[in-house]
Amino acid sequence: MTYTIGSLARAAAVNVETIRYYQRRGLVGEPPKPPGGIRRYDESHAGRLRFIRQAQTLGFSLGEVADLLALEDGCHCREAGRLGAAKLALVRERIAQLRCVEKALAGMVGQCRGNTGKVHCPLIASLKRNANAGAATAGKPRERKAAARRPVRA
């Protein structure tokens, strides 16, 4: 089956401009344009676009997708595995960070539920306190990085 760029976009569930962008980045090849005709894409183009979309869904950047595509001949499983392991480590780190955020927010929200007669909201007060602490370290890169990694405490 062959596709025009519009039908290729529909088949791969992407935008035509996305295909053109991927072509400029070298992620998807561009078939030759016959004189007076239109370019015809084949199933390999559609498969490559689907691969890119799936890799992005898993969190790979376009640069990382390019690295994976360079290994697609099936002989570089170890290198692809290393790229996957690095991405997995980042995902696990982000999950751990999100768990800290979840715990901090749950504590703050819990304080709000128990705050029936007070004038100041504990959640807003805590956010202000942490924002002011962050402003104090704004000029110091190492302290700012460390503060960014610390969970917000209620």
Secondary structure, 3 states (H helix, E strand, C coil): CEECHHHHHHHHCCCHHHHHHHHHHCCCCCCCCCCCCCCCEEHHHHHHHHHHHHHHHCCCCHHHHHHHHHCCCCCCHHHHHHHHHHHHHHHHHHHHHHHHHHHHHHHHHHHHHCCCCCCCCHHHHHHHHHHHHHHHCCCCHHHHHHHHHCCCCC
